[in-house]
Amino acid sequence: MQPGYRFFAAELDLFELVRDDHARQREWLQALSRPNLSLPERQQGALELGHWLSVHAAAERATLYATLREQEAGELAVLCSIDEHRYINQLLRELWMLSERASPTAWARAVQALSREIEAHQEEEEHAIFCLLGEHISAQQRVQLAHDYQRETGLQHMLLQPELPA
């Protein structure tokens, strides 16, 4: 169920890497919304999605959001994005709790709610955040940030072990 990850892509910029991660997240959510997933598949899928979302969020904070905070108008956008991450984590915890006991219909509703929230967050990032940041950094800086993002993602995969939501 694990989507692939592109490490060390030489000429990708930060925006492309984040879009790739967003596409992978949508693939995870689509896999979790399959009807008739077994309980172990639900649990494992929710656990792995949570891990990948945590890695992604940490890499965004270290690169995309850190750079955006340097811009005058960026602080509010960063705070809003971090709040969205927190809410997504809450929905993910609820999904995990449902993974053991929910009917297929309740599970599908929970995955759909999580999907809507994640997709709205991705839309905001890929349009408003990228536009705001794109006005202030060069293409070369975006490539350097992509390398930083990849390094941070690799580090977070080592540091953040998949764990049950608290």
N, C-alpha and C positions, 0 to 999 in steps of 0.2 A: 504494500500500500504506500510505500515511501516514494515520493516524487524525486526525480534527479536533481542534482545541484551542480551548477557550472562554476568550477573553481578556476581561478587564474586566467580569466578571459582577458586577453591582452588589451584590446582597444575598446572594450565596453565602457560606457560612462555610468555614473552612479544611478542615473534615472533608469537606464536600461536594466541594471541589476535589480533594482527595487521592483520594476515592472515584472521581471522574470519571477521574483519571489512571490509577488501578488498572484501571478498566474498559477504558480504551484499551490498556493493556498486555496485558490478556487478549485483546483483539481482534488485536493484533500477533501474539501467540503462536498464536492460532487461524489467522491467515493463514500463518504460517511452518510450520504443521503440515499444510498442504494437501499431498496426495500429488502427486507428479510436478512439483514446483517445478523450474525450470531452475536451473543453477548460478548464473547471474547474479542470478536472483530470490532464491536462498538468500543469496548474498553481500550483496546490497543490503538485503534484509530484516534480516539479522543486524546489519549496520552501522547501519541506521536505528533498530532496536530498541535497540541499545547506546547510541546518541546520546540517545534519549528517556529511557532508564533513567538515564543520567548526569545529564541535566537534572533529572529528577524527584528523584533522590537529593540533588543539590546544593540544590534548593529545599526539600526536607524538612529537611536539616541546618540551613539558614538560618532556618527558621521553626518547624516542628513540633518538631524535636529541640532547638533552642536554647531554646524556651519550656519544653519538658519538663525540660530540665536544671536549670531554676530551681526545680523541685519536689524535695522531699527524696527521694522514691522514684523520681524520674525518671532519674537517672544510669545505673543498671544497665539500664533498659529501652532507653535511647539506645545504650549500648555494644553491647547484643545486636543492636539493629536495624542498627547500622553494620557489625557482623560479618556479618550476613545480607547486606547490600549487597555486601560484599567477596566472599562466597561466590557470590553471583549473578553478579558480574563474572567470577569464575573460570569458572563454567559457560558464560557468554557467550563468553569467549575460546575455550573448547573447542568450542562450537558454530561459531564462526567458522572454526576450523581444519578442522572437518568439512565446512564449506560447499563446499569445492573437491573433496573426494574421497570423501565417504561415500555409501554406497548409500542409497536412499530409506528403507530400514528403519532403518539406523543414524542417519540424520538425524532421523527421527521419534522415536526413542528419546531422542536428545539434546534435542530440543525439548520432549518430554514431561518429562524430568528438570528442565529449566529452568522449565517451567510449574509443576511441583509446588512447586519452591522459591519461586518468585515468589508463587504463590497462598498458600502457608503464611505467607510474610512479610506479605502483604496482610491476611490473616485476623488475624494478631497485631496489626498496626497498627490495623485498623479496629475491633477489639474492645478489647483490653487497653490499647493506647496511647491511643486516643481516650477511653476511659473514664477512665483515669488523668488525662489532661490536662483532660478535660471537668469534672472535679471542682474544678479550680483556676482556670479562666478563664471569663469571662462570654461571653454570646452576642455582645456588641459586640466583645470582644477577638478572638473567632473570625472575625468579619467583617474586622477590621483585619488579622489574620494572613492572611486570604484575599487581601487586596490585596497584602500583602508577598510572599506566595507567588507570585502572578501576576507581580509585578515581578521577583522573583528568577528565575522561569522564563523570562521574556523575556530577561533579562540572560544567563542561562546558554545560551540558544539562540544568542545572538550570540557568546559566548565559547568555547563548546565546539563545535568543528567536528567533524562525524563523521569518525572515523579508525579505522583498522584496529586491533583489539586487539593489545596488545604480547605 
